[in-house]
Amino acid sequence: MLFFRFSIATFLLTSVSLGVVGRTAARADSTNDTVARVQALEKEIAAIKKENEALRQLKKLREENTSLKSRQVNVNSGRTELHEPREAYAADLPLYAKAAAPPEKGRLTLWGEGGAIWSGGDPIDSFFTRTTITTVTSLFEKDTRDLFFPLVPKVGWEAATGFDYRFAGSPWHVSGQFRYGEGKTTETSAFASSVSVSAGGAPPTTVSATDAEFVTHRETHWLADLALGRDVIGSGADAMQLKFGVRVAELRTKTNSHASMSITATNVGVPPTTLFVAGDVNTLQELKFLGAGPRFGVDGSVPMARGWSLEYLGDVAALFGTQNFFQRRALDNFVLNNFVFVPDPGGLLIPPPVVNTAQKFATVFNADIQVGVSYWLSQNMKASLSYRVDAYFNAFAGLDAQNDPKNLVQINRYNHGPRLALTGQF
């Protein structure tokens, strides 16, 4: 009986112990599950926060892109909203491409342009002699006058290239350009006169004269600039930039004139004979200016619709240098009754060439302006179409209508025409 009671007590104690141990183990398992669930919730919350932040950034980028696309210039309300063409390209980029803006670097811009030019200003006179037969006496009488061609080049061409470098993290630039252009023109003229007279029953005496002139005229110009510049309004490629530096320029003209003259007299004297006189006069005339001086300028662009912008530039310069005048006029051959005197060793029939030269210091004021439109083909490349006017005041010292090499006059010159350019940024 005692053993039975002891067994029952042992069984009860064992059961109680097992129950306590079971409850302890259950509690431990429940705590571990709770910690795991909390950690999982924390991870899910962190992931949700990241997704929300990404969604907010995407929404912000879409709003900026919409704002850039809808931004326009409202002229009627007097309100102007600026638009950087490359911002629209950047706003369309995927999220990973707009993560963090890299540090601002230096920017090199290279450009090249070309186009047609027309010239204007004062003409450069090229003189020639015209002979007109008026009457026939025992020999003949003639009227000789000096005439001239007023020469200005017709259509020509001009090409230019240049660079601009903006220093990293700075509004300062260094830039330079080189331009070259030329224009040509030609002029021709011809004239003939004749007089006949009869005396008694003799054959009529006839005297005739012919003149023919051919002139070629060519003008060239070049300039080179080197300047420092600073952004004063705006930033980036569309900033207005003030420039100051030095300009070197040369303008040159070359005129070649060829004049042919002949006089023929038939049935002259007793017995009747024929006289023939002919000659060629060649004239070379060169004008030149070479100078250098300070140059001040401004250039920039105004954004318009997406990818389009209005381009502008203007320069003024004072060039200090020398003006040169050279003229050589010569009778290069002479024909008398089919006998050609070339050259004339005795100097009896062909006079020596006449040479006139002059040189003086001069100040030439130069101004240019160029306006056009550009379209950005990509973030770093644009094409431009513009019109340019380039003027030089008192560019040459040349002959006036009096044909006096000792009294030269000042000649202005300007060139203008359309330009097509391509610009790249690196």
C-alpha positions in Angstrom: 0.0 0.0 0.0 2.9 2.3 0.9 4.6 1.4 -2.3 1.4 2.1 -4.2 1.1 5.5 -2.6 4.8 6.3 -3.3 4.3 5.3 -6.9 1.3 7.5 -7.2 3.2 10.4 -5.6 6.1 9.8 -7.9 3.8 9.8 -10.9 2.2 13.0 -9.9 5.5 14.8 -9.3 6.8 13.5 -12.7 3.6 14.8 -14.4 3.9 18.2 -12.7 7.6 18.4 -13.7 6.9 17.5 -17.3 4.0 20.0 -17.5 6.3 22.8 -16.2 9.0 21.9 -18.6 6.5 21.7 -21.5 5.1 25.1 -20.6 8.7 26.6 -20.5 9.6 25.2 -23.8 6.4 26.5 -25.4 7.1 29.9 -24.0 10.6 29.9 -25.5 9.3 28.8 -29.0 6.7 31.6 -28.9 9.3 34.3 -28.1 11.5 33.2 -31.0 8.6 33.3 -33.4 7.7 36.8 -32.2 11.3 38.1 -32.7 11.4 36.6 -36.2 8.1 38.2 -37.1 9.2 41.6 -35.8 12.5 41.4 -37.8 10.5 40.4 -41.0 8.2 43.4 -40.5 11.1 45.8 -40.1 12.6 44.5 -43.3 9.3 44.9 -45.1 8.8 48.5 -43.7 12.4 49.4 -44.9 11.6 48.1 -48.4 8.4 50.0 -48.5 10.1 53.2 -47.5 12.7 52.7 -50.3 9.9 52.1 -52.8 8.0 55.2 -51.6 11.2 57.3 -51.9 11.8 56.1 -55.4 8.2 56.8 -56.4 8.5 60.3 -55.0 11.7 60.9 -57.0 10.0 59.6 -60.2 7.0 61.8 -59.7 9.2 64.8 -59.2 11.2 64.1 -62.4 8.0 63.7 -64.3 6.7 67.0 -63.0 9.9 68.7 -64.0 9.8 67.2 -67.4 6.2 68.3 -67.9 7.1 71.8 -66.7 10.1 72.1 -69.1 8.0 70.9 -72.1 5.2 73.3 -71.4 7.4 76.4 -70.7 7.0 79.0 -73.4 7.7 82.7 -74.0 4.5 84.7 -73.4 4.9 87.9 -75.4 1.4 89.2 -74.9 1.6 89.2 -71.1 5.1 90.6 -71.1 6.4 87.6 -69.2 9.5 85.7 -70.4 10.4 82.3 -69.1 13.9 81.0 -69.9 14.3 77.5 -71.2 17.6 75.7 -71.4 17.3 73.3 -74.4 19.5 70.6 -72.9 17.4 70.5 -69.7 14.6 68.9 -71.7 17.0 66.2 -73.0 18.2 65.6 -69.5 14.7 65.4 -68.0 13.9 62.6 -70.4 16.8 60.5 -69.2 16.2 57.4 -67.0 16.4 57.7 -63.2 19.8 56.1 -62.9 21.3 58.7 -65.3 20.3 61.7 -63.1 21.4 60.3 -59.8 24.2 62.8 -58.8 25.5 65.7 -60.8 29.3 65.4 -61.4 31.6 68.2 -60.5 31.6 71.0 -63.1 34.3 70.6 -65.6 35.9 72.9 -68.2 34.1 73.1 -71.5 35.7 73.3 -74.9 33.6 74.6 -77.8 34.8 74.2 -81.4 33.0 75.7 -84.4 33.3 76.2 -88.1 31.3 78.2 -90.6 31.1 79.3 -94.2 29.0 81.2 -96.6 28.6 83.7 -99.5 29.5 87.4 -99.2 28.6 90.5 -101.2 30.7 93.6 -100.9 29.7 97.2 -100.7 31.2 100.6 -99.9 33.2 103.0 -102.0 34.4 101.8 -105.5 38.0 101.4 -106.4 38.6 103.2 -109.7 40.6 101.7 -112.6 41.5 104.2 -115.3 42.0 103.7 -119.0 42.4 105.9 -122.1 39.8 106.2 -124.9 40.7 107.6 -128.3 38.0 109.0 -130.6 38.7 110.2 -134.2 37.0 113.5 -134.8 38.2 115.0 -138.2 40.6 114.2 -141.0 42.9 116.9 -142.2 46.3 116.4 -143.7 46.7 113.6 -141.2 44.0 113.3 -138.5 42.8 114.8 -135.2 41.7 112.8 -132.2 40.1 113.3 -128.8 41.7 111.4 -125.9 40.0 111.1 -122.6 40.7 109.2 -119.3 37.8 107.0 -118.3 37.5 104.6 -115.4 35.7 101.5 -114.1 34.3 101.9 -110.5 35.1 98.4 -109.1 33.4 96.7 -106.2 33.6 92.9 -105.9 30.4 90.9 -106.7 29.6 87.6 -104.9 32.4 86.0 -103.1 32.9 83.6 -100.2 34.1 83.5 -96.6 35.1 80.7 -94.2 35.9 80.9 -90.4 36.8 78.6 -87.5 37.3 79.2 -83.8 37.3 77.9 -80.3 36.0 78.9 -76.8 37.2 77.3 -73.6 35.4 77.9 -70.3 37.5 77.2 -67.2 36.2 74.6 -64.7 34.0 76.1 -62.1 34.5 79.6 -63.4 32.6 82.1 -65.6 35.8 83.0 -67.4 36.6 82.0 -71.0 39.5 82.2 -73.5 38.5 82.2 -77.2 39.9 82.8 -80.6 38.9 82.8 -84.3 40.3 83.1 -87.8 38.4 84.4 -90.9 39.3 84.5 -94.5 37.3 85.7 -97.5 37.6 87.0 -101.1 35.5 88.4 -103.8 36.1 89.1 -107.5 34.7 91.1 -110.4 35.5 91.7 -114.1 34.7 94.6 -116.4 35.0 94.9 -120.2 34.5 97.8 -122.6 35.0 98.4 -126.4 34.6 101.4 -128.7 35.3 102.2 -132.3 35.2 105.5 -134.3 35.8 106.3 -137.9 35.9 109.4 -140.2 36.2 109.6 -144.0 36.8 112.5 -146.3 37.1 112.9 -150.1 39.3 115.4 -152.0 38.6 115.8 -155.7 38.6 112.5 -157.5 41.0 110.8 -155.2 39.9 107.8 -153.2 38.5 108.9 -149.8 40.8 109.0 -146.8 39.5 107.0 -143.9 40.8 107.1 -140.3 39.4 104.6 -137.8 40.3 103.9 -134.1 39.4 101.0 -131.8 39.7 100.6 -128.1 39.2 97.5 -126.0 39.6 97.2 -122.2 39.5 94.2 -119.9 39.8 94.5 -116.1 40.0 91.9 -113.3 39.6 93.0 -109.7 40.1 90.8 -106.7 39.8 91.6 -103.0 40.9 89.4 -100.0 40.6 89.9 -96.3 41.5 88.0 -93.2 41.4 88.6 -89.4 42.5 86.8 -86.3 41.2 87.3 -82.8 42.3 86.2 -79.3 40.2 87.3 -76.3 39.3 86.7 -72.7 35.6 86.5 -71.9 33.3 86.4 -68.9 29.7 85.2 -68.5 27.6 88.2 -67.3 24.0 87.0 -67.8 22.9 83.4 -67.5 25.0 80.3 -67.4 26.1 77.4 -69.6 26.0 77.5 -73.4 23.3 80.2 -73.4 25.1 82.7 -71.2 25.8 86.2 -72.5 29.6 86.6 -72.7 31.5 89.9 -72.7 34.9 89.6 -74.5 38.0 91.8 -74.7 41.2 91.1 -76.5 43.2 91.9 -79.6 42.4 91.7 -83.4 44.8 91.6 -86.3 43.4 92.2 -89.8 44.6 92.6 -93.4 42.6 93.8 -96.4 44.2 93.7 -99.9 43.0 94.5 -103.4 44.7 93.7 -106.8 43.5 95.2 -110.1 44.9 94.2 -113.5 43.8 96.3 -116.4 44.6 95.6 -120.1 43.8 98.2 -122.8 44.4 97.7 -126.5 44.3 100.7 -128.9 44.8 100.8 -132.7 44.5 103.5 -135.4 44.3 102.8 -139.1 44.5 105.4 -141.8 43.9 104.4 -145.5 44.6 106.3 -148.7 46.9 108.8 -146.9 49.2 111.0 -149.0 50.4 110.8 -152.6 50.8 108.1 -153.7 48.1 106.7 -151.3 49.4 104.6 -148.4 48.1 103.0 -145.3 49.3 103.7 -141.8 48.7 101.4 -138.8 49.5 102.2 -135.2 48.7 99.9 -132.2 49.7 99.5 -128.6 48.8 97.7 -125.4 48.7 99.4 -122.0 48.8 97.3 -118.9 48.1 98.8 -115.5 48.6 97.1 -112.1 47.1 98.7 -109.0 47.4 97.3 -105.5 45.9 98.7 -102.2 46.6 97.2 -98.8 46.0 97.7 -95.1 47.5 95.7 -92.3 46.8 96.6 -88.7 46.1 95.4 -85.1 44.4 96.8 -82.1 41.9 96.3 -79.2 38.7 94.5 -79.8 35.5 94.4 -77.6 32.6 92.1 -78.2 29.5 90.3 -76.8 27.9 87.0 -77.9 25.3 84.6 -76.5 22.0 83.0 -77.3 18.4 83.2 -76.1 16.5 79.8 -75.8 13.2 79.6 -77.7 11.2 76.4 -78.3 12.5 73.0 -77.5 16.0 72.7 -79.1 15.9 76.1 -80.8 17.7 79.3 -79.8 18.4 82.8 -81.1 22.1 83.4 -81.6 23.8 86.9 -81.6 27.2 88.5 -81.5 28.8 91.9 -82.1 32.3 93.3 -82.1 34.0 96.7 -82.4 37.8 97.1 -82.9 40.2 99.9 -83.6 43.0 98.8 -85.9 46.3 100.7 -86.1 48.5 100.1 -89.1 49.7 101.2 -92.5 47.9 101.8 -95.8 49.9 101.1 -99.0 49.2 102.3 -102.6 51.0 100.9 -105.6 50.4 101.6 -109.3 52.4 100.6 -112.4 51.2 101.8 -115.8 53.2 100.7 -118.9 52.9 100.6 -122.7 54.1 97.0 -123.1 54.2 96.8 -126.9 54.0 99.2 -129.8 53.2 98.4 -133.5 54.0 100.8 -136.4 53.1 99.6 -139.9 53.3 96.0 -138.8 56.7 96.5 -137.2 56.6 95.4 -133.5 58.7 97.3 -131.0 59.0 94.9 -128.0 60.9 96.0 -126.2 62.0 99.4 -127.4 65.8 99.5 -126.7 66.2 103.1 -127.5 63.1 104.3 -125.6 62.0 106.3 -128.7 58.6 104.9 -129.2 57.8 103.1 -125.9 58.1 105.3 -122.8 59.3 103.8 -119.5 56.7 102.5 -117.1 55.1 105.0 -114.7 55.2 103.9 -111.1 53.4 105.6 -108.2 53.6 104.5 -104.6 52.4 105.8 -101.3 52.4 104.6 -97.7 51.0 106.2 -94.5 49.9 105.4 -91.0 46.1 104.9 -90.6 43.5 104.0 -88.0 40.7 101.8 -89.3 37.6 101.2 -87.3 36.0 97.8 -87.7 32.5 96.6 -86.5 30.6 93.4 -87.1 27.3 92.0 -86.2 25.8 88.5 -86.7 22.3 87.2 -85.9 20.8 83.8 -86.6 19.0 80.8 -85.2 20.4 77.4 -83.9 19.0 74.0 -83.4 20.5 71.5 -81.0 21.0 68.2 -82.8 22.1 66.6 -79.6 23.2 67.7 -76.1 26.7 68.6 -77.5 26.1 69.5 -81.2 24.1 72.3 -82.8 23.7 73.7 -86.4 23.2 77.5 -87.0 22.0 79.7 -89.9 22.8 83.4 -89.6 23.5 86.6 -91.4 26.7 88.6 -90.9 27.8 92.2 -91.7 31.5 93.2 -91.4 32.5 96.8 -92.0 35.9 98.6 -92.2 35.9 102.4 -92.2 38.7 104.1 -94.1 40.1 100.8 -95.1 42.1 101.8 -98.2 43.8 104.9 -99.6 43.1 105.0 -103.4 42.5 107.2 -106.4 39.5 109.5 -106.8 37.8 110.5 -110.0 40.7 113.0 -110.8 43.2 110.1 -111.1 45.8 112.0 -109.0 48.2 109.6 -107.2 49.4 112.5 -105.0 45.9 113.1 -103.6 44.6 109.8 -102.4 41.1 109.5 -100.8 39.8 107.1 -98.1 37.8 104.1 -99.2 35.3 102.2 -97.0 34.5 98.6 -97.4 31.9 96.2 -95.9 31.0 92.6 -96.6 27.8 90.8 -95.8 26.1 87.5 -96.4 24.5 84.3 -95.0 26.5 81.8 -92.9 26.0 78.2 -92.0 27.8 76.9 -89.0 28.3 73.7 -86.9 29.3 73.9 -83.2 30.4 71.1 -80.9 31.0 71.1 -77.2 33.4 68.7 -75.4 
